[in-house]
Amino acid sequence: MSIYKYRARKGPQQVVEGRLEAQSEDEAIDKISQLGYFPIHLEVDTNPIQPQTGPSVIRHSAKAKRKEVTIFIRQLAILLKSGVPILTTLTIIGEQSNSVSLKEILCSIHDAVKEGASFSSTLQWYPKVFSSLDVAMVRAGEDSGALPEALFRIADYHARQEEMISRFRTAMAYPILMGIVGFGTVVFMLVYVMPRLMNIFVSIGQDLPLPTKMLLSLSTSLRQWWPWAILMAAIVVIRQELKTKIGRRTASLFKLYLPIFGKLILKNELARFCRTLELLLHNGIPILKALEVAAPVVNNEIIRDQLREGYKVLEQGGSFGRSIKDSKLFPVFMSNLLIVGEESGKLMDALSEVATSYEHDTDEAIKVMSSLLEPLMILGMGIIVGFIVVAMLLPIFEINVMAR
């Protein structure tokens, strides 16, 4: 790749100058035309200077909402497919965006592309906004001359992932709200209501029933500082531990062996990995590079390590499908399909089948779980509140019996 300096005409009277990266003069001329300019002069830059658009720390920490990024990518694909130059496209989308942070990012990208940097290289400056998947797909689209199609695939992928997350959040919203309200109600009864009633019973001097004694002891503990201090200390220790490698691996292993939820987490992670790998391969990215990019989308450390082991086996000439079958972690359904896909040369079809199957299973599991979780929480809260009420009423019943 070489850096070319150019002069080009923008409109009937305005002449612009800049630099860009290209493999040949013909490619450089094509890129200048895509910018919406008419090239006048072109030569290799013997003293290339990489474009700078601000401190790298600021670029690295820049953030934008996932939904805003998805909308941007889709709008970019539509405009580019319509023949609008990329600089004009970035300007139009930046002016229309309501997000201040995204406006600043697009302005920085616009200036860098104008100076000659490739669009994919500028995306790397914002790792919290554009993932390694986005960068790899865009770079492949640039190399193949099919950038709009690559952007459409990225937007569809993000939309599908956001839809799954949205369904999970919607399914869990009511149980979480009910759990918070129920916990608050129980704490209120134990901390404020229970002591006032117990003072009456203690003043009478009557021996309290066992459930009432248990409740009184719990109420007394909650009104002291040490249980809350222990809880806060435990939260801090757990958060710090999760930042370490051992802590993350322990948490990942614990999640995989959770009853009911373990299989759901495993299928969700594998569905995301297979869909990502299929997308990368469909865009013409080599299998080893695609695996290198797809593995980090998996959040579970145990699964990610097993995928990296499969990468090493494939790099040495082995079979990726057989390597994950030997790990015993992955379902036989997935490993057998990948083995058949590798041997038949239809790996993308196999990945698509696995991803679709696990996405469907995850969706069904979320629906069933949300349907069962609501009545179970109602039953659980009813039992807890019922125990509290009975424990408070037992001394009153005993007083009535003694009075008779």
C-alpha positions as CSV (number, residue, x, y, z in Angstrom):
1,M,0.0,0.0,0.0
2,S,1.3,3.5,-0.9
3,I,0.2,7.0,0.1
4,Y,-0.7,9.2,-2.8
5,K,-1.0,13.0,-2.9
6,Y,-3.6,14.4,-5.1
7,R,-5.2,17.5,-6.4
8,A,-8.8,17.3,-7.6
9,R,-11.6,19.6,-8.7
10,K,-14.6,19.9,-6.4
11,G,-17.2,21.8,-8.4
12,P,-16.5,24.2,-11.3
13,Q,-14.1,26.4,-9.4
14,Q,-12.9,24.8,-6.2
15,V,-9.7,22.7,-6.1
16,V,-8.9,20.5,-3.2
17,E,-5.7,18.7,-2.1
18,G,-5.2,15.6,0.1
19,R,-3.7,12.2,0.6
20,L,-5.0,8.7,0.5
21,E,-3.9,5.1,0.7
22,A,-4.1,2.8,-2.3
23,Q,-2.4,-0.1,-3.9
24,S,-2.1,1.4,-7.3
25,E,-2.8,4.7,-9.2
26,D,-6.0,3.2,-10.7
27,E,-7.3,2.4,-7.3
28,A,-6.3,5.9,-6.0
29,I,-8.2,7.5,-8.9
30,D,-11.3,5.3,-8.1
31,K,-11.1,6.4,-4.5
32,I,-10.9,10.0,-5.4
33,S,-13.9,9.6,-7.6
34,Q,-15.8,8.0,-4.8
35,L,-15.1,11.1,-2.7
36,G,-17.0,13.1,-5.3
37,Y,-13.9,14.8,-6.8
38,F,-12.5,14.9,-10.3
39,P,-8.7,14.1,-10.1
40,I,-6.3,16.6,-11.7
41,H,-2.9,15.5,-10.4
42,L,-1.7,12.3,-8.6
43,E,1.7,11.3,-7.3
44,V,3.2,9.0,-4.7
45,D,3.9,10.8,-1.4
46,T,7.6,10.3,-0.6
47,N,7.1,11.7,2.9
48,P,3.7,10.3,4.1
49,I,2.2,11.7,7.2
50,Q,-0.5,9.7,8.9
51,P,-3.7,11.8,9.5
52,Q,-4.4,12.9,13.1
53,T,-7.7,13.9,14.4
54,G,-7.2,14.3,18.1
55,P,-5.7,12.6,21.1
56,S,-5.8,8.8,20.9
57,V,-7.0,8.6,24.5
58,I,-10.1,10.6,23.6
59,R,-10.8,8.5,20.6
60,H,-10.3,5.3,22.5
61,S,-12.8,6.4,25.2
62,A,-15.5,7.8,22.9
63,K,-18.8,6.0,23.2
64,A,-22.2,5.9,21.4
65,K,-25.4,4.0,21.9
66,R,-25.5,0.7,20.0
67,K,-28.9,1.5,18.4
68,E,-27.5,4.8,17.1
69,V,-24.5,3.1,15.6
70,T,-26.8,0.5,13.9
71,I,-28.9,3.3,12.4
72,F,-25.7,5.1,11.2
73,I,-24.4,2.0,9.5
74,R,-27.7,1.3,7.7
75,Q,-28.0,4.9,6.6
76,L,-24.4,4.9,5.3
77,A,-25.1,1.7,3.3
78,I,-28.3,3.2,1.8
79,L,-26.5,6.4,0.7
80,L,-23.4,4.7,-0.6
81,K,-25.6,2.2,-2.6
82,S,-27.4,5.2,-4.1
83,G,-24.0,6.5,-5.4
84,V,-23.5,9.3,-2.8
85,P,-19.7,9.9,-2.1
86,I,-18.6,8.8,1.3
87,L,-17.5,12.2,2.5
88,T,-20.9,13.7,1.5
89,T,-22.6,10.7,3.2
90,L,-20.7,11.2,6.5
91,T,-21.6,14.9,6.4
92,I,-25.3,14.3,5.8
93,I,-25.6,11.6,8.5
94,G,-23.6,13.8,11.0
95,E,-25.9,16.8,10.5
96,Q,-29.0,14.6,11.0
97,S,-27.8,12.8,14.1
98,N,-29.2,13.9,17.5
99,S,-26.3,12.3,19.3
100,V,-23.5,14.8,20.2
101,S,-20.9,12.0,20.7
102,L,-21.8,10.4,17.3
103,K,-21.6,13.8,15.6
104,E,-18.0,14.3,16.9
105,I,-17.0,10.8,15.9
106,L,-18.4,11.2,12.3
107,C,-16.7,14.6,12.0
108,S,-13.4,13.0,13.0
109,I,-13.8,10.1,10.6
110,H,-14.8,12.6,7.8
111,D,-11.6,14.6,8.3
112,A,-9.4,11.5,8.4
113,V,-11.0,10.1,5.2
114,K,-10.6,13.4,3.5
115,E,-6.9,13.3,4.5
116,G,-6.5,9.9,2.8
117,A,-7.1,7.4,5.6
118,S,-9.2,4.4,4.7
119,F,-12.7,4.2,6.3
120,S,-12.0,0.9,8.0
121,S,-8.8,2.2,9.6
122,T,-10.7,5.2,11.2
123,L,-13.2,2.8,12.7
124,Q,-10.4,1.2,14.7
125,W,-9.9,4.4,16.6
126,Y,-13.2,3.9,18.4
127,P,-13.2,0.4,19.8
128,K,-16.0,1.1,22.2
129,V,-18.2,2.2,19.2
130,F,-17.2,-0.1,16.4
131,S,-16.3,-3.7,17.2
132,S,-13.5,-5.8,15.6
133,L,-16.3,-7.4,13.6
134,D,-17.4,-4.1,12.2
135,V,-13.8,-3.2,11.2
136,A,-13.1,-6.6,9.6
137,M,-16.4,-6.5,7.6
138,V,-15.8,-2.9,6.4
139,R,-12.2,-3.7,5.4
140,A,-13.4,-6.7,3.4
141,G,-16.0,-4.6,1.8
142,E,-13.5,-2.0,0.8
143,D,-11.1,-4.6,-0.6
144,S,-13.9,-6.3,-2.6
145,G,-15.5,-3.1,-3.8
146,A,-18.8,-4.1,-2.1
147,L,-18.8,-1.8,0.9
148,P,-22.6,-1.1,0.8
149,E,-23.4,-4.8,0.9
150,A,-21.0,-5.4,3.8
151,L,-22.6,-2.5,5.7
152,F,-26.1,-3.9,5.1
153,R,-25.0,-7.2,6.6
154,I,-23.4,-5.5,9.6
155,A,-26.6,-3.5,10.2
156,D,-28.8,-6.7,9.9
157,Y,-26.5,-8.5,12.3
158,H,-26.6,-5.7,14.9
159,A,-30.4,-5.4,14.6
160,R,-30.8,-9.2,15.2
161,Q,-28.6,-9.1,18.3
162,E,-30.5,-6.0,19.6
163,E,-33.8,-7.8,19.0
164,M,-32.7,-10.8,21.1
165,I,-31.5,-8.5,23.9
166,S,-34.7,-6.5,23.8
167,R,-36.8,-9.7,24.0
168,F,-34.9,-10.9,27.1
169,R,-35.2,-7.5,28.8
170,T,-38.9,-7.3,28.1
171,A,-39.4,-10.8,29.4
172,M,-37.5,-10.1,32.6
173,A,-38.8,-6.6,33.3
174,Y,-41.9,-7.7,35.2
175,P,-40.2,-10.3,37.4
176,I,-37.4,-7.9,38.3
177,L,-39.8,-5.1,39.2
178,M,-41.9,-7.5,41.2
179,G,-38.7,-8.8,43.0
180,I,-37.6,-5.3,43.9
181,V,-41.0,-4.2,45.2
182,G,-41.4,-7.5,47.1
183,F,-37.9,-7.1,48.7
184,G,-38.7,-3.6,49.7
185,T,-42.0,-4.6,51.2
186,V,-40.4,-7.3,53.3
187,V,-37.6,-5.0,54.5
188,F,-40.2,-2.3,55.4
189,M,-42.3,-4.8,57.4
190,L,-39.2,-6.2,59.3
191,V,-37.5,-2.8,60.0
192,Y,-40.5,-0.6,60.7
193,V,-43.7,-2.6,61.4
194,M,-42.3,-5.6,63.3
195,P,-40.5,-3.7,66.1
196,R,-43.7,-1.7,67.0
197,L,-45.7,-4.9,67.4
198,M,-43.0,-6.8,69.2
199,N,-42.7,-4.0,71.9
200,I,-46.3,-4.7,72.8
201,F,-45.7,-8.5,73.2
202,V,-42.5,-8.0,75.1
203,S,-44.1,-5.6,77.5
204,I,-46.8,-8.2,78.3
205,G,-44.0,-10.7,79.2
206,Q,-45.5,-13.5,77.3
207,D,-43.2,-16.2,75.9
208,L,-43.2,-15.8,72.1
209,P,-43.7,-18.6,69.6
210,L,-40.7,-19.9,67.6
211,P,-41.7,-18.3,64.2
212,T,-42.1,-14.9,66.0
213,K,-38.8,-15.3,67.7
214,M,-37.1,-16.0,64.4
215,L,-38.7,-13.0,62.8
216,L,-37.8,-10.8,65.7
217,S,-34.2,-11.9,65.6
218,L,-34.1,-11.1,61.8
219,S,-35.8,-7.7,62.4
220,T,-33.2,-6.8,65.1
221,S,-30.3,-7.8,62.8
222,L,-31.6,-5.7,59.9
223,R,-31.9,-2.6,62.1
224,Q,-28.2,-2.8,62.9
225,W,-25.3,-1.7,60.7
226,W,-23.2,-4.8,60.5
227,P,-25.4,-6.9,58.1
228,W,-25.5,-4.1,55.6
229,A,-21.7,-3.6,56.0
230,I,-21.1,-7.3,55.3
231,L,-23.3,-7.1,52.3
232,M,-21.5,-4.1,50.8
233,A,-18.1,-5.6,51.5
234,A,-19.2,-8.8,49.8
235,I,-20.3,-6.9,46.7
236,V,-17.0,-4.9,46.5
237,V,-15.0,-8.1,46.9
238,I,-16.9,-10.0,44.3
239,R,-16.7,-7.0,41.8
240,Q,-12.9,-6.8,42.3
241,E,-12.5,-10.6,41.9
242,L,-14.5,-10.6,38.7
243,K,-11.9,-8.2,37.2
244,T,-9.2,-10.9,37.6
245,K,-8.6,-13.8,35.1
246,I,-9.4,-16.4,37.8
247,G,-12.5,-14.6,38.9
248,R,-13.9,-14.3,35.4
249,R,-13.2,-18.0,34.7
250,T,-14.8,-19.0,38.0
251,A,-17.9,-16.9,37.2
252,S,-18.1,-18.3,33.6
253,L,-17.8,-21.9,34.9
254,F,-20.5,-21.2,37.5
255,K,-22.9,-19.8,34.9
256,L,-22.5,-22.8,32.6
257,Y,-23.4,-25.2,35.5
258,L,-26.5,-23.3,36.7
259,P,-29.6,-25.4,36.7
260,I,-31.8,-24.5,33.6
261,F,-30.0,-21.2,33.0
262,G,-26.7,-22.9,32.2
263,K,-27.9,-24.5,28.9
264,L,-29.6,-21.2,28.0
265,I,-26.4,-19.2,28.4
266,L,-24.4,-21.8,26.4
267,K,-26.9,-21.8,23.5
268,N,-27.1,-18.0,23.5
269,E,-23.3,-17.7,23.3
270,L,-22.9,-20.3,20.6
271,A,-25.7,-18.8,18.5
272,R,-23.9,-15.4,18.6
273,F,-20.6,-17.0,17.7
274,C,-21.9,-19.0,14.8
275,R,-23.9,-16.1,13.4
276,T,-20.8,-13.9,13.6
277,L,-18.5,-16.5,12.0
278,E,-21.1,-17.1,9.2
279,L,-21.3,-13.4,8.5
280,L,-17.5,-13.0,8.3
281,L,-17.1,-16.0,6.0
282,H,-20.0,-14.8,3.8
283,N,-18.1,-11.6,3.4
284,G,-15.0,-13.3,2.0
285,I,-12.9,-13.2,5.2
286,P,-10.5,-16.2,5.5
287,I,-11.5,-18.8,8.1
288,L,-8.5,-18.2,10.5
289,K,-9.0,-14.4,10.5
290,A,-12.8,-14.9,10.9
291,L,-12.3,-17.2,13.9
292,E,-9.9,-14.6,15.4
293,V,-12.5,-11.9,15.1
294,A,-15.6,-14.0,16.0
295,A,-14.2,-15.6,19.3
296,P,-14.2,-12.3,21.3
297,V,-17.9,-11.8,20.7
298,V,-18.4,-14.7,23.2
299,N,-18.6,-13.3,26.8
300,N,-18.0,-16.6,28.6
301,E,-14.3,-17.2,29.3
302,I,-14.6,-21.0,29.3
303,I,-16.3,-21.1,25.9
304,R,-13.9,-18.5,24.4
305,D,-10.9,-20.5,25.5
306,Q,-12.2,-23.7,23.9
307,L,-12.8,-21.8,20.7
308,R,-9.3,-20.5,20.7
309,E,-8.1,-24.1,21.1
310,G,-10.1,-24.9,18.0
311,Y,-8.4,-22.0,16.3
312,K,-4.9,-23.5,17.1
313,V,-6.0,-26.9,15.8
314,L,-7.3,-25.4,12.6
315,E,-4.1,-23.3,12.2
316,Q,-2.1,-26.6,12.4
317,G,-4.2,-28.2,9.7
318,G,-6.7,-30.0,11.8
319,S,-10.5,-29.9,11.9
320,F,-12.2,-27.1,13.8
321,G,-15.4,-29.2,14.2
322,R,-13.5,-32.2,15.6
323,S,-11.6,-30.1,18.0
324,I,-14.7,-28.6,19.6
325,K,-16.3,-32.1,19.7
326,D,-13.3,-33.4,21.7
327,S,-13.7,-30.6,24.2
328,K,-17.0,-32.1,25.5
329,L,-18.3,-28.6,26.3
330,F,-20.2,-28.1,23.0
331,P,-23.4,-29.9,22.1
332,V,-23.0,-32.9,19.8
333,F,-25.5,-31.3,17.4
334,M,-23.2,-28.3,16.8
335,S,-20.0,-30.3,16.5
336,N,-21.4,-32.8,14.1
337,L,-23.0,-30.2,11.8
338,L,-19.7,-28.3,11.7
339,I,-17.7,-31.5,10.9
340,V,-20.2,-32.2,8.0
341,G,-20.0,-28.6,6.9
342,E,-16.2,-28.7,6.7
343,E,-16.0,-32.0,4.9
344,S,-18.7,-30.9,2.3
345,G,-17.4,-27.4,1.8
346,K,-20.6,-25.9,3.2
347,L,-19.4,-24.6,6.5
348,M,-21.5,-21.3,6.2
349,D,-24.7,-23.3,5.8
350,A,-23.8,-25.4,8.8
351,L,-23.1,-22.3,10.9
352,S,-26.4,-20.7,9.8
353,E,-28.3,-23.9,10.7
354,V,-26.7,-24.0,14.2
355,A,-27.2,-20.2,14.8
356,T,-30.9,-20.4,13.7
357,S,-31.6,-23.5,15.8
358,Y,-30.0,-22.0,19.0
359,E,-31.6,-18.6,18.5
360,H,-35.0,-20.3,18.2
361,D,-34.2,-22.5,21.3
362,T,-33.1,-19.4,23.3
363,D,-36.2,-17.4,22.3
364,E,-38.5,-20.3,23.3
365,A,-36.6,-20.8,26.6
366,I,-37.0,-17.1,27.4
367,K,-40.7,-17.2,26.8
368,V,-41.2,-20.3,28.9
369,M,-38.9,-18.9,31.7
370,S,-40.8,-15.6,31.8
371,S,-44.1,-17.4,31.8
372,L,-43.1,-19.6,34.8
373,L,-41.1,-17.0,36.6
374,E,-44.0,-14.7,37.2
375,P,-46.3,-17.2,39.0
376,L,-43.3,-18.6,40.9
377,M,-42.3,-15.2,42.2
378,I,-45.9,-14.5,43.2
379,L,-46.0,-17.8,45.1
380,G,-42.7,-17.1,46.7
381,M,-43.6,-13.6,47.8
382,G,-46.9,-14.9,49.1
383,I,-45.2,-17.5,51.2
384,I,-42.7,-15.0,52.7
385,V,-45.3,-12.3,53.4
386,G,-47.7,-15.0,54.7
387,F,-45.0,-16.3,57.1
388,I,-44.4,-12.8,58.4
389,V,-48.1,-12.1,58.9
390,V,-48.6,-15.5,60.7
391,A,-45.5,-14.9,62.9
392,M,-46.9,-11.5,63.9
393,L,-50.5,-12.9,64.6
394,L,-49.5,-16.0,66.6
395,P,-48.9,-14.1,69.8
396,I,-52.3,-12.4,69.4
397,F,-54.0,-15.8,69.0
398,E,-52.2,-17.1,72.1
399,I,-53.3,-14.1,74.1
400,N,-56.9,-14.7,73.1
401,V,-56.7,-18.4,74.1
402,M,-55.2,-17.4,77.5
403,A,-58.0,-14.8,78.0
404,R,-60.7,-17.5,77.4
